């Protein structure tokens, strides 16, 4: 039987190395492209651009979030087997499964268009400035509701797990909300092809990916501390 132990630290460092590599590659290509505006670099720029969907970085991000969904699902199964409350873990597995599909198929843009149309129709807010990307509003609202529902559950977790979950959420949301809002304002004022906008969304995406890596470590560490190493096993069939 072949067994592969999934170590929390090693796994997190592996994914972090990918995040750093993608960020450096993106930064180098964007710096060359913005300084030269060489049309021959357009395809390469789009392939490694952290701000563009359905390319190499977005494929990685979708997989990383999906991996977190699987970890939440594994914990829910382990908790259920022990006769403990598993519904919260299963709920998070579903949330992150949706987020992985959102990352892969850009679902939030459709929600953003709907939100902008509603804002224009009602006149309650204007899709400009920090709200230039209006998808932030429904996602921020749903995230707040989720946080209110889940905070008592998180608070009952081991202290280390609770702190790491909070830190990973803060890192992710700082990028996904704060820097995305700043990027939207910059895009509205000066367009998408500026050094400032590129810097803002690079920081945004790096924080999002780093937050997901820390979440991976947190979940794997929780499994290891409570249930032992998570292993993938392959057993040969006898012929």
HUZIMO-V343502 format. One record per backbone hydrogen bond with DSSP energy under -0.5 kcal/mol. NH is the residue of the N-H (numbers start at 1). CO is the residue of the C=O. E is the energy in kcal/mol with one decimal. If there is no record, write none. Layout:
BEGIN
NH_CO_E + NH_CO_E
END
This chain:
BEGIN
2_234_-3.2 + 4_232_-2.8 + 5_3_-0.6 + 6_230_-3.2 + 7_5_-1.0 + 11_7_-2.5 + 12_8_-2.3 + 13_9_-2.5 + 14_10_-2.1 + 15_11_-2.3 + 16_12_-2.6 + 17_13_-2.2 + 18_14_-1.5 + 19_15_-2.2 + 20_16_-2.7 + 21_17_-2.5 + 22_18_-2.8 + 23_19_-2.3 + 24_20_-2.7 + 25_21_-2.6 + 26_22_-2.5 + 27_23_-2.6 + 28_24_-2.7 + 29_25_-2.3 + 30_26_-2.7 + 31_27_-2.3 + 32_28_-2.1 + 33_29_-2.6 + 34_30_-3.0 + 35_31_-1.5 + 36_32_-1.6 + 37_33_-3.5 + 39_37_-0.6 + 41_38_-1.9 + 42_39_-1.3 + 45_41_-3.0 + 46_42_-2.6 + 47_43_-1.8 + 48_44_-1.5 + 49_45_-0.9 + 52_49_-1.1 + 56_47_-1.6 + 59_55_-2.2 + 60_56_-2.2 + 61_57_-2.7 + 62_58_-2.5 + 63_59_-2.0 + 64_60_-2.9 + 65_61_-2.5 + 66_62_-2.1 + 67_63_-2.5 + 68_64_-1.7 + 69_65_-1.9 + 70_66_-2.2 + 71_67_-2.1 + 72_68_-2.6 + 73_69_-2.2 + 74_70_-2.6 + 75_71_-2.4 + 76_72_-2.1 + 77_73_-2.0 + 78_74_-2.4 + 79_75_-3.0 + 80_76_-2.2 + 81_77_-2.2 + 82_78_-1.4 + 83_80_-1.4 + 84_79_-3.1 + 90_86_-2.2 + 91_87_-2.4 + 92_88_-2.0 + 93_89_-2.0 + 94_90_-1.9 + 95_91_-2.2 + 96_92_-2.6 + 97_93_-1.7 + 98_94_-2.2 + 99_95_-2.2 + 100_96_-2.0 + 101_97_-1.8 + 102_98_-2.6 + 103_99_-2.4 + 104_100_-1.9 + 105_101_-3.0 + 106_102_-1.5 + 107_102_-0.6 + 109_106_-0.9 + 110_106_-0.7 + 110_107_-0.5 + 111_107_-1.5 + 112_108_-2.4 + 113_109_-2.4 + 114_110_-2.1 + 115_111_-2.5 + 116_112_-2.6 + 117_113_-2.3 + 118_114_-2.2 + 119_115_-2.6 + 120_116_-2.5 + 121_117_-2.1 + 122_118_-2.5 + 123_119_-2.5 + 128_126_-2.3 + 131_128_-2.0 + 132_129_-1.5 + 134_132_-0.8 + 136_133_-1.6 + 137_134_-1.4 + 138_134_-0.6 + 139_135_-1.7 + 140_136_-2.9 + 141_137_-2.3 + 142_138_-2.5 + 143_139_-2.5 + 144_140_-2.2 + 145_141_-2.2 + 146_142_-2.5 + 147_143_-2.6 + 148_144_-2.3 + 149_145_-2.2 + 150_146_-2.6 + 151_147_-2.0 + 152_148_-0.5 + 154_150_-2.9 + 155_151_-2.7 + 156_152_-0.9 + 156_153_-0.7 + 157_154_-1.5 + 162_158_-2.8 + 163_159_-2.7 + 164_160_-2.4 + 165_161_-2.5 + 166_162_-2.2 + 167_163_-2.6 + 168_164_-2.6 + 169_165_-2.1 + 170_166_-2.5 + 171_167_-2.5 + 172_168_-2.4 + 173_169_-2.9 + 174_170_-2.1 + 175_171_-1.5 + 176_172_-3.1 + 177_173_-2.5 + 178_173_-1.2 + 179_174_-2.3 + 180_175_-0.9 + 181_177_-2.3 + 182_178_-2.0 + 183_179_-2.4 + 184_180_-2.2 + 185_181_-2.0 + 186_182_-2.2 + 187_183_-2.6 + 188_184_-2.2 + 189_185_-1.9 + 190_186_-3.0 + 191_187_-1.7 + 194_192_-0.6 + 198_194_-2.2 + 199_195_-2.5 + 200_196_-2.5 + 201_197_-2.6 + 202_198_-1.7 + 203_199_-2.2 + 204_200_-2.3 + 205_201_-2.5 + 206_202_-2.3 + 207_203_-2.5 + 208_204_-2.2 + 209_205_-2.7 + 210_206_-2.3 + 211_207_-2.6 + 212_208_-1.8 + 213_209_-1.8 + 214_210_-2.4 + 215_211_-1.9 + 216_212_-2.3 + 217_213_-2.3 + 218_214_-2.4 + 219_215_-2.5 + 220_216_-2.7 + 221_217_-2.7 + 222_218_-2.2 + 223_219_-2.3 + 224_220_-2.5 + 225_221_-2.8 + 226_222_-1.9 + 227_223_-3.3 + 228_223_-0.9 + 228_224_-1.0 + 230_6_-0.6 + 231_229_-0.5 + 232_4_-2.4 + 233_231_-0.5 + 234_2_-2.9
END
